[in-house]
Amino acid sequence: MKDTQSAKERIDDLRKEITYHNHRYYVLDSPVISDAEYDELMRELQRLEAEHPELVTPDSPTQRVGAAPLEAFQTVEHPLPMLSLANAFQEEDLRAWYKRVQGLLGGRVFPMVCELKMDGLAVALVYEEGRFTTGATRGDGYRGENITQNLKTVKSIPLLLLDQSPRRLEARGEVYLSKKGFHKLNEERARSGQPLFANPRNAAAGSLRQLDPRITAQRPLDIYVYGMGWAEGGPTPSTQWHALEYMKSLGFRINPHNARFSHLDEVEDYYHRWLEAKEDLDYETDGVVVKVDSLDYQRELGEVGREPRWAIAYKFPATQATTRLIDIGINVGRTGSLNPYAILEPVNVGGVTVKMATLHNEDDIRRKDIRIGDTVIVQRAGEVIPQVVGPVVARRTGQEHPFVMPTRCPQCGAEVVRPPGEAMARCTGASCPAQIFQLLKHFAGREAMDIRGLGEQTVAALLQAGMVKDVGDLYYLSREQVLGLERMADKSADNLLNAIAKSRSRPLANAIFALGILHVGLETAQLLADHFGSLDRLANASQEELFAIPSIGPKIADSILAYFRQEANRRVIEKLRQGGVRLEKELTKAGKLPLMGKEFVLTGRLETFTRHQAEARIKERGGSVGSTVTRKTAYVVVGADPGSKLERAQALSVPQLTEAEFVVLLEGDGQTQPS
Ligand code: IVH
């Protein structure tokens, strides 16, 4: 008996101590003991509970995953309905809301609380005498599902409150999955061949609605509590801000970015700040919830239907929408890759109409189980091409069918192969018009031969007219021929021919890049140009020679060897040479590169080049680029908002160049010619 008594005391102490450390670790993110010490406490508690099973209680920290799988979820009534929010999509909507509220409050000023709107699943957590007893989903707002046993596995949800004075209390918040947790989960699912989740929200919802809590326990779910539902006993805060502080003192996890403002302009600033910064957060947020701070005012304002008048969700522009996948088309890339793309029923995604989206590759389509006819989630982020995130499986009708990669190229009918270990299927047709079209576009690109005026339409017209069959043919075009093209005026013909002429003396690195050798990007092309100095030497390089170059691995080396083994490619190169294209590294009159031996350091933002381009120009001319200013530095190029490198250059009296002076210096070798 005595023994049980002391065991009970020790168990109580251990539970309190573990609860405290859980809170430090999962809520405050600042543990005060090591993982090993924590594990030791847990083990002691587990041992005592095993010896005294009658002392096990559901709120014990050992009971986060203990429950057996359910047959179905029970229904839970919400004594205080869980409301939803009206949306504001632009500033006017927010201002209209503010004016309406101000009018209803008789012109009184009212502070507001701004919270990031979490994109997860709303839950209500009930505590009795400080113990977590019931957790439920929002459901229809009046009735939700009892998911207590799953919520207990969420480590940042306290099982015991730090202060047990309130008799009964309901906390409301959003359970979510971090972006990192989401990617990790999807990677695991991909590895084990399970369908992927479309976004963190779906993954969080799917995880919480598991009948087996052991599955939920494996998902790194987290919570932010954003309000108090109802309470009996304990303090009664008079504002939302104080309610949040109170919830925090009880041990709940509160978003540290919440803020309180008196003026609408500050709310606008907050919104714009987070619109910019939200990508840096490790969770998804789809807007800012603006709430009238005073709880008295909230009661006075009341609600219309299921939306409170005292709050509004000021949404960030949507990045996702759902629509129907009408079909899957195939684009043939310049290296022959068959790139599937989605043909969609047009849908508005954050103000832009999207009709097409990328689908990456065959494996990705299979992993995500995207079928033709599916309702799919389309996503647009920043300036990138829209992508299909995944299907909405619940909307399937049975009419959908899986995608099969064609075995023949849809453009030229040649056989399609998929080399082992590669994600891309490729067309084997050497004269596939789609490949030539893409290659010509690439060849003319800015970082390649930089032929202005040779856009998509002109490329198509040249191919159509049969004037160009490969990139070499560009250097044999006559003025008459070009003028014969549809919609080609005198001036544009001259511009095009001048641009082609100018491209004959492009630096070797750009010319190598322009050939479009698989896996050879501009950086690799630069390495190859530096190492071999001429295309001939590169074309005749052995595997050993290629391997000897640092940062060129077997994949790139094999691709280069395969390219030059093809007789057709050698013929094109010969054509380029005969057409006057310089296929050697450029040298000055004196036989030396103009910036040979000079080290440059760049600081600040340049207007006319990217960092990468500026470095490439320096290297093409024999110079090198350093990262710190030393006495050996030849020049420091100073762009906008320069860093401390400028001060150091001044201190060491290293010459400084403005961007304009830098451009002049680069052009100073205009008279370079082949050796
Ligand atoms: S307040 C009446 N605050 O948004 C107040 N909701 O559209 C309703 N949500 O179901 C809740 N973050 O799932 C509130 N900081 C936040 C929120 C938030 C996300 C969700 C919640 C709710 C939905 C309402």
Boltz pocket constraint, residues with backbone or C-beta under 6 A from the ligand:
constraints:
  - pocket:
      binder: B
      contacts: [[A, 83], [A, 84], [A, 85], [A, 115], [A, 116], [A, 117], [A, 118], [A, 119], [A, 120], [A, 121], [A, 122], [A, 138], [A, 173], [A, 174], [A, 226], [A, 227], [A, 289], [A, 306], [A, 308], [A, 311], [A, 313]]
      max_distance: 6.0
